[in-house]
Amino acid sequence: MITTLPLFPLNTHLVPGLVMPLHIFEPRYCQLVEMLLANPDEDAREFGIVALRDGRSLDEHGVGALYEIGTGAVIRQVDRADNGLFDIVTIGSRRFLIHAVDASAPLATATVEFLDEPMSSLSPILMQQVAKRFTTYRTVLGGQFDDGDARADDLPADPNVLSYLITASMVLPTAERQSLLSAPDASERLTLASELLARENALISALSAVPAIDLLPAIDYPN
């Protein structure tokens, strides 16, 4: 499906199914929120969040500053301040591929193609492996010591949901998180995630230090 979306470039990623709060203060993005709120169909209040390459901005470097795959964000909650600024809560809807960008106006728009989430065969061994590695990783980041018997019972059983939860939760360079978001299906995303988790867990063990969790995007996994 080809359509046009207003773009909101950020230095982080949104993934499908997860929640992202945003403080909107730039006039062009305040106008975007006003425009979307004028649509009576709440499910159509959607814009595109796409990550910026490190050290770049759309205003200074043009469309080359943007990665090609982003995620639609649907507004679910809005708080309007007296000064005209907004605090909004969005949820990731679906990934898209950018075909073209029009940056001639203050608010950039893109011609995008929404991407399917194909069902793929997934090895139970891979699911167990990645769940174990992710549980160890988040246990250590939570300030606890891994006792070698980390449990993964509370993780999502759906491979797509699990793959996106891991994508949003790991402290990674922008390019590596983008690689996870861009993976064509859950099987490839979880395979890459498992490799990254193994690396990060080994580094944490060797260095006795954890990543700076304040670098994580402000994204919450909905219950």
QUINORKA-V5701 format. One line per field, one symbol per residue. ss: DSSP state (H for helix, E for strand, - for the rest). psi: psi as a letter, one per 30 degrees, with the letter a starting at -180 (. if undefined). A space follows every 10 residues. Layout:
# QUINORKA-V5701
ss=???
psi=???
This chain:
# QUINORKA-V5701
ss=-EEEEEEEEE --------EE EEEE--HHHH HHHHHHH--- -HHH-EEEEE EE-----HHH HHHHHE--EE EEEEEEEEEE -----EEEEE EEEEEEEEEE EE------EE EEEE------ ---HHHHHHH HHHHHHHHHH H--------- --------HH HHHHHHHHH- ---HHHHHHH HH---HHHHH HHHHHHHHHH HHHHHHH--- --HHH---EE ---
psi=kkakkkkikl gakklkflkj kkjjfkeefe eeeeeeffkf jefgiklkkk kkkkglleee fafffklfka kkkkkfkkjk lfgflkjlkl kkdkllkkel kjgflejklk jlkkklikkl kkkeeeeeee eeeeeeefee fgglkkgfhk kgfglkfkee eeeeeeeffk jlleeeeeee efkfleeeee eeeeeeeeee eeeeeefhll ljfffklikk kk.
